[in-house]
Amino acid sequence: MVLVAGGHHQARYLRQPGTELDLIVMAPCSVEVRTGGAAGALLYEDDLDAGDSVELPSSGSVWLRVGNPHAVTLNADGLAVSMALPATATPFELLFDTADQ
């Protein structure tokens, strides 16, 4: 997983096809997951509590918005992904593209 672009409220990562992504919540957080981008098909939307997790699709582009980004951990194939989050990044958008796109 490689960070290819980042900003104050967003980041774009490139991942290998088939990479399993899990979002783990450590404090209350709203989560929205879509295919391709902010206007893509809605896959998941909920307000999550500490201890909840969401498995993201392992193929194609996946976009998500997290309302409390400092309350989530992202794992790729079981390994924690370092997310460079600005102190004031609320909400934060992440885009995961696969290397074959």
VMD Tcl script that builds the backbone (N, CA, C; Angstrom):
set m [mol new atoms 303]
animate dup $m
set s [atomselect $m all]
$s set {name element resname resid chain x y z} {
  {N N MET 1 A 0.849 -1.159 0.000}
  {CA C MET 1 A 0.000 0.000 0.000}
  {C C MET 1 A 0.899 1.226 0.000}
  {N N VAL 2 A 0.627 2.133 -0.934}
  {CA C VAL 2 A 1.466 3.315 -1.087}
  {C C VAL 2 A 0.591 4.565 -1.117}
  {N N LEU 3 A 0.935 5.552 -0.310}
  {CA C LEU 3 A 0.259 6.841 -0.361}
  {C C LEU 3 A 0.764 7.575 -1.596}
  {N N VAL 4 A -0.147 7.950 -2.507}
  {CA C VAL 4 A 0.275 8.633 -3.728}
  {C C VAL 4 A -0.118 10.108 -3.749}
  {N N ALA 5 A -1.076 10.499 -2.919}
  {CA C ALA 5 A -1.469 11.901 -2.839}
  {C C ALA 5 A -2.158 12.135 -1.502}
  {N N GLY 6 A -1.921 13.288 -0.937}
  {CA C GLY 6 A -2.566 13.612 0.328}
  {C C GLY 6 A -2.819 15.089 0.440}
  {N N GLY 7 A -3.790 15.439 1.240}
  {CA C GLY 7 A -4.126 16.833 1.457}
  {C C GLY 7 A -4.721 17.001 2.837}
  {N N HIS 8 A -5.273 18.167 3.069}
  {CA C HIS 8 A -5.800 18.499 4.393}
  {C C HIS 8 A -6.997 17.621 4.785}
  {N N HIS 9 A -7.817 17.228 3.808}
  {CA C HIS 9 A -9.021 16.456 4.112}
  {C C HIS 9 A -9.138 15.182 3.288}
  {N N GLN 10 A -8.043 14.757 2.637}
  {CA C GLN 10 A -8.148 13.574 1.786}
  {C C GLN 10 A -6.785 12.942 1.545}
  {N N ALA 11 A -6.836 11.664 1.154}
  {CA C ALA 11 A -5.612 10.938 0.793}
  {C C ALA 11 A -5.981 9.875 -0.240}
  {N N ARG 12 A -5.040 9.586 -1.120}
  {CA C ARG 12 A -5.228 8.550 -2.143}
  {C C ARG 12 A -4.098 7.544 -2.005}
  {N N TYR 13 A -4.486 6.264 -1.962}
  {CA C TYR 13 A -3.543 5.172 -1.831}
  {C C TYR 13 A -3.629 4.262 -3.047}
  {N N LEU 14 A -2.524 3.628 -3.356}
  {CA C LEU 14 A -2.463 2.622 -4.409}
  {C C LEU 14 A -2.182 1.289 -3.731}
  {N N ARG 15 A -2.977 0.285 -4.062}
  {CA C ARG 15 A -2.812 -1.029 -3.445}
  {C C ARG 15 A -2.770 -2.107 -4.516}
  {N N GLN 16 A -2.231 -3.234 -4.159}
  {CA C GLN 16 A -2.201 -4.373 -5.063}
  {C C GLN 16 A -3.603 -4.989 -5.128}
  {N N PRO 17 A -4.013 -5.508 -6.290}
  {CA C PRO 17 A -5.311 -6.179 -6.378}
  {C C PRO 17 A -5.397 -7.312 -5.356}
  {N N GLY 18 A -6.547 -7.452 -4.730}
  {CA C GLY 18 A -6.753 -8.506 -3.751}
  {C C GLY 18 A -6.353 -8.144 -2.336}
  {N N THR 19 A -5.819 -6.939 -2.127}
  {CA C THR 19 A -5.431 -6.520 -0.781}
  {C C THR 19 A -6.681 -6.400 0.090}
  {N N GLU 20 A -6.686 -7.099 1.208}
  {CA C GLU 20 A -7.804 -7.033 2.139}
  {C C GLU 20 A -7.648 -5.806 3.033}
  {N N LEU 21 A -8.682 -4.972 3.074}
  {CA C LEU 21 A -8.667 -3.755 3.890}
  {C C LEU 21 A -9.735 -3.856 4.964}
  {N N ASP 22 A -9.337 -3.568 6.195}
  {CA C ASP 22 A -10.264 -3.555 7.317}
  {C C ASP 22 A -10.142 -2.230 8.044}
  {N N LEU 23 A -11.276 -1.611 8.322}
  {CA C LEU 23 A -11.332 -0.376 9.079}
  {C C LEU 23 A -11.802 -0.727 10.483}
  {N N ILE 24 A -11.008 -0.431 11.496}
  {CA C ILE 24 A -11.326 -0.744 12.880}
  {C C ILE 24 A -11.553 0.566 13.630}
  {N N VAL 25 A -12.661 0.634 14.349}
  {CA C VAL 25 A -13.073 1.859 15.027}
  {C C VAL 25 A -12.730 1.777 16.517}
  {N N MET 26 A -12.097 2.830 17.039}
  {CA C MET 26 A -11.693 2.875 18.457}
  {C C MET 26 A -12.547 3.835 19.276}
  {N N ALA 27 A -13.361 4.656 18.613}
  {CA C ALA 27 A -14.272 5.600 19.265}
  {C C ALA 27 A -15.395 5.875 18.262}
  {N N PRO 28 A -16.527 6.406 18.698}
  {CA C PRO 28 A -17.629 6.643 17.763}
  {C C PRO 28 A -17.178 7.380 16.505}
  {N N CYS 29 A -17.674 6.892 15.364}
  {CA C CYS 29 A -17.248 7.434 14.072}
  {C C CYS 29 A -18.278 7.093 13.004}
  {N N SER 30 A -18.629 8.072 12.182}
  {CA C SER 30 A -19.490 7.792 11.032}
  {C C SER 30 A -18.596 7.336 9.882}
  {N N VAL 31 A -19.104 6.372 9.101}
  {CA C VAL 31 A -18.341 5.813 7.988}
  {C C VAL 31 A -19.258 5.698 6.776}
  {N N GLU 32 A -18.749 6.131 5.628}
  {CA C GLU 32 A -19.449 5.997 4.353}
  {C C GLU 32 A -18.478 5.364 3.370}
  {N N VAL 33 A -18.902 4.299 2.680}
  {CA C VAL 33 A -18.049 3.587 1.734}
  {C C VAL 33 A -18.755 3.538 0.378}
  {N N ARG 34 A -18.031 3.913 -0.679}
  {CA C ARG 34 A -18.585 3.921 -2.034}
  {C C ARG 34 A -17.576 3.329 -3.022}
  {N N THR 35 A -18.072 2.894 -4.152}
  {CA C THR 35 A -17.185 2.425 -5.211}
  {C C THR 35 A -16.687 3.618 -6.009}
  {N N GLY 36 A -15.418 3.638 -6.330}
  {CA C GLY 36 A -14.854 4.604 -7.257}
  {C C GLY 36 A -14.615 6.018 -6.773}
  {N N GLY 37 A -15.531 6.597 -6.033}
  {CA C GLY 37 A -15.379 7.972 -5.596}
  {C C GLY 37 A -16.596 8.438 -4.832}
  {N N ALA 38 A -16.626 9.720 -4.507}
  {CA C ALA 38 A -17.700 10.283 -3.682}
  {C C ALA 38 A -19.080 10.139 -4.321}
  {N N ALA 39 A -19.137 10.060 -5.649}
  {CA C ALA 39 A -20.422 9.924 -6.344}
  {C C ALA 39 A -20.716 8.479 -6.737}
  {N N GLY 40 A -19.851 7.537 -6.323}
  {CA C GLY 40 A -20.036 6.134 -6.686}
  {C C GLY 40 A -21.177 5.481 -5.925}
  {N N ALA 41 A -21.424 4.230 -6.272}
  {CA C ALA 41 A -22.495 3.462 -5.629}
  {C C ALA 41 A -22.199 3.287 -4.143}
  {N N LEU 42 A -23.206 3.527 -3.321}
  {CA C LEU 42 A -23.070 3.386 -1.878}
  {C C LEU 42 A -22.989 1.909 -1.507}
  {N N LEU 43 A -21.906 1.534 -0.810}
  {CA C LEU 43 A -21.724 0.165 -0.355}
  {C C LEU 43 A -22.081 -0.003 1.117}
  {N N TYR 44 A -21.814 1.049 1.910}
  {CA C TYR 44 A -21.999 0.944 3.356}
  {C C TYR 44 A -22.049 2.342 3.946}
  {N N GLU 45 A -22.939 2.527 4.907}
  {CA C GLU 45 A -22.993 3.795 5.629}
  {C C GLU 45 A -23.569 3.518 7.008}
  {N N ASP 46 A -22.868 3.978 8.047}
  {CA C ASP 46 A -23.343 3.727 9.404}
  {C C ASP 46 A -22.559 4.587 10.394}
  {N N ASP 47 A -23.120 4.729 11.576}
  {CA C ASP 47 A -22.419 5.335 12.709}
  {C C ASP 47 A -21.909 4.178 13.553}
  {N N LEU 48 A -20.606 4.072 13.690}
  {CA C LEU 48 A -19.996 2.934 14.370}
  {C C LEU 48 A -19.525 3.304 15.764}
  {N N ASP 49 A -19.430 2.285 16.604}
  {CA C ASP 49 A -18.954 2.441 17.975}
  {C C ASP 49 A -17.594 1.779 18.134}
  {N N ALA 50 A -16.927 2.085 19.227}
  {CA C ALA 50 A -15.628 1.471 19.521}
  {C C ALA 50 A -15.747 -0.044 19.439}
  {N N GLY 51 A -14.781 -0.659 18.765}
  {CA C GLY 51 A -14.760 -2.107 18.616}
  {C C GLY 51 A -15.393 -2.603 17.329}
  {N N ASP 52 A -16.158 -1.756 16.643}
  {CA C ASP 52 A -16.756 -2.152 15.367}
  {C C ASP 52 A -15.695 -2.146 14.271}
  {N N SER 53 A -15.949 -2.900 13.214}
  {CA C SER 53 A -15.035 -2.901 12.069}
  {C C SER 53 A -15.834 -3.078 10.786}
  {N N VAL 54 A -15.217 -2.663 9.684}
  {CA C VAL 54 A -15.821 -2.770 8.365}
  {C C VAL 54 A -14.779 -3.363 7.430}
  {N N GLU 55 A -15.148 -4.424 6.727}
  {CA C GLU 55 A -14.267 -5.001 5.707}
  {C C GLU 55 A -14.571 -4.309 4.388}
  {N N LEU 56 A -13.548 -3.738 3.772}
  {CA C LEU 56 A -13.716 -3.035 2.508}
  {C C LEU 56 A -13.467 -3.980 1.344}
  {N N PRO 57 A -14.072 -3.706 0.182}
  {CA C PRO 57 A -13.848 -4.562 -0.988}
  {C C PRO 57 A -12.360 -4.681 -1.315}
  {N N SER 58 A -11.943 -5.870 -1.738}
  {CA C SER 58 A -10.522 -6.115 -2.021}
  {C C SER 58 A -10.146 -5.838 -3.476}
  {N N SER 59 A -11.100 -5.405 -4.287}
  {CA C SER 59 A -10.786 -5.102 -5.682}
  {C C SER 59 A -11.491 -3.812 -6.097}
  {N N GLY 60 A -10.974 -3.199 -7.143}
  {CA C GLY 60 A -11.552 -1.967 -7.645}
  {C C GLY 60 A -11.238 -0.779 -6.752}
  {N N SER 61 A -11.675 0.380 -7.183}
  {CA C SER 61 A -11.488 1.603 -6.403}
  {C C SER 61 A -12.536 1.666 -5.301}
  {N N VAL 62 A -12.080 2.023 -4.112}
  {CA C VAL 62 A -12.971 2.155 -2.962}
  {C C VAL 62 A -12.720 3.513 -2.328}
  {N N TRP 63 A -13.795 4.260 -2.131}
  {CA C TRP 63 A -13.733 5.581 -1.512}
  {C C TRP 63 A -14.433 5.511 -0.169}
  {N N LEU 64 A -13.863 6.153 0.843}
  {CA C LEU 64 A -14.582 6.236 2.098}
  {C C LEU 64 A -14.380 7.582 2.767}
  {N N ARG 65 A -15.386 7.941 3.538}
  {CA C ARG 65 A -15.347 9.152 4.357}
  {C C ARG 65 A -15.533 8.715 5.799}
  {N N VAL 66 A -14.623 9.160 6.654}
  {CA C VAL 66 A -14.727 8.862 8.082}
  {C C VAL 66 A -14.907 10.183 8.824}
  {N N GLY 67 A -15.894 10.208 9.702}
  {CA C GLY 67 A -16.224 11.431 10.409}
  {C C GLY 67 A -15.268 11.767 11.539}
  {N N ASN 68 A -14.628 10.760 12.096}
  {CA C ASN 68 A -13.687 10.951 13.201}
  {C C ASN 68 A -12.414 10.170 12.846}
  {N N PRO 69 A -11.613 10.683 11.926}
  {CA C PRO 69 A -10.486 9.913 11.398}
  {C C PRO 69 A -9.446 9.493 12.428}
  {N N HIS 70 A -9.319 10.237 13.502}
  {CA C HIS 70 A -8.331 9.869 14.519}
  {C C HIS 70 A -8.821 8.718 15.390}
  {N N ALA 71 A -10.057 8.272 15.159}
  {CA C ALA 71 A -10.638 7.169 15.936}
  {C C ALA 71 A -10.640 5.861 15.158}
  {N N VAL 72 A -9.963 5.815 14.011}
  {CA C VAL 72 A -9.960 4.592 13.206}
  {C C VAL 72 A -8.535 4.113 12.925}
  {N N THR 73 A -8.435 2.827 12.737}
  {CA C THR 73 A -7.201 2.191 12.299}
  {C C THR 73 A -7.526 1.451 11.014}
  {N N LEU 74 A -6.615 1.502 10.061}
  {CA C LEU 74 A -6.797 0.798 8.802}
  {C C LEU 74 A -5.746 -0.297 8.707}
  {N N ASN 75 A -6.189 -1.515 8.420}
  {CA C ASN 75 A -5.275 -2.634 8.219}
  {C C ASN 75 A -5.352 -3.093 6.773}
  {N N ALA 76 A -4.200 -3.375 6.182}
  {CA C ALA 76 A -4.107 -3.945 4.837}
  {C C ALA 76 A -3.442 -5.306 4.972}
  {N N ASP 77 A -4.175 -6.345 4.626}
  {CA C ASP 77 A -3.694 -7.722 4.791}
  {C C ASP 77 A -3.197 -7.961 6.212}
  {N N GLY 78 A -3.918 -7.392 7.197}
  {CA C GLY 78 A -3.601 -7.610 8.604}
  {C C GLY 78 A -2.545 -6.696 9.199}
  {N N LEU 79 A -1.937 -5.850 8.381}
  {CA C LEU 79 A -0.899 -4.941 8.877}
  {C C LEU 79 A -1.434 -3.509 8.933}
  {N N ALA 80 A -1.133 -2.805 10.003}
  {CA C ALA 80 A -1.603 -1.431 10.163}
  {C C ALA 80 A -1.029 -0.523 9.085}
  {N N VAL 81 A -1.871 0.325 8.535}
  {CA C VAL 81 A -1.468 1.312 7.532}
  {C C VAL 81 A -1.309 2.658 8.238}
  {N N SER 82 A -0.176 3.285 8.052}
  {CA C SER 82 A 0.062 4.602 8.632}
  {C C SER 82 A -0.695 5.640 7.808}
  {N N MET 83 A -1.596 6.349 8.458}
  {CA C MET 83 A -2.353 7.393 7.781}
  {C C MET 83 A -1.856 8.743 8.288}
  {N N ALA 84 A -1.355 9.568 7.379}
  {CA C ALA 84 A -0.856 10.893 7.724}
  {C C ALA 84 A -2.038 11.842 7.815}
  {N N LEU 85 A -2.600 11.959 9.006}
  {CA C LEU 85 A -3.791 12.778 9.204}
  {C C LEU 85 A -3.432 14.116 9.840}
  {N N PRO 86 A -3.836 15.219 9.211}
  {CA C PRO 86 A -3.652 16.512 9.859}
  {C C PRO 86 A -4.478 16.559 11.146}
  {N N ALA 87 A -4.075 17.368 12.076}
  {CA C ALA 87 A -4.756 17.453 13.370}
  {C C ALA 87 A -6.217 17.848 13.240}
  {N N THR 88 A -6.569 18.601 12.220}
  {CA C THR 88 A -7.938 19.096 12.066}
  {C C THR 88 A -8.704 18.396 10.946}
  {N N ALA 89 A -8.313 17.201 10.576}
  {CA C ALA 89 A -8.931 16.505 9.443}
  {C C ALA 89 A -10.254 15.848 9.830}
  {N N THR 90 A -11.334 16.624 9.845}
  {CA C THR 90 A -12.649 16.076 10.161}
  {C C THR 90 A -13.671 16.666 9.217}
  {N N PRO 91 A -14.379 15.880 8.431}
  {CA C PRO 91 A -14.117 14.463 8.156}
  {C C PRO 91 A -12.921 14.303 7.225}
  {N N PHE 92 A -12.558 13.039 6.991}
  {CA C PHE 92 A -11.418 12.751 6.125}
  {C C PHE 92 A -11.861 11.744 5.067}
  {N N GLU 93 A -11.423 11.957 3.818}
  {CA C GLU 93 A -11.773 11.073 2.711}
  {C C GLU 93 A -10.545 10.295 2.265}
  {N N LEU 94 A -10.743 9.004 2.015}
  {CA C LEU 94 A -9.675 8.135 1.540}
  {C C LEU 94 A -10.118 7.446 0.263}
  {N N LEU 95 A -9.229 7.374 -0.710}
  {CA C LEU 95 A -9.496 6.653 -1.940}
  {C C LEU 95 A -8.434 5.590 -2.096}
  {N N PHE 96 A -8.876 4.362 -2.330}
  {CA C PHE 96 A -7.963 3.240 -2.536}
  {C C PHE 96 A -8.153 2.732 -3.959}
  {N N ASP 97 A -7.137 2.958 -4.797}
  {CA C ASP 97 A -7.125 2.456 -6.156}
  {C C ASP 97 A -6.248 1.231 -6.208}
  {N N THR 98 A -6.536 0.317 -7.132}
  {CA C THR 98 A -5.674 -0.854 -7.277}
  {C C THR 98 A -4.618 -0.582 -8.352}
  {N N ALA 99 A -3.498 -1.240 -8.222}
  {CA C ALA 99 A -2.363 -1.017 -9.114}
  {C C ALA 99 A -2.680 -1.344 -10.560}
  {N N ASP 100 A -3.713 -2.151 -10.820}
  {CA C ASP 100 A -4.028 -2.544 -12.194}
  {C C ASP 100 A -4.989 -1.568 -12.875}
  {N N GLN 101 A -5.312 -0.438 -12.254}
  {CA C GLN 101 A -6.252 0.511 -12.845}
  {C C GLN 101 A -5.544 1.607 -13.599}
}
mol reanalyze $m
mol bondsrecalc $m
mol representation Tube
mol addrep $m
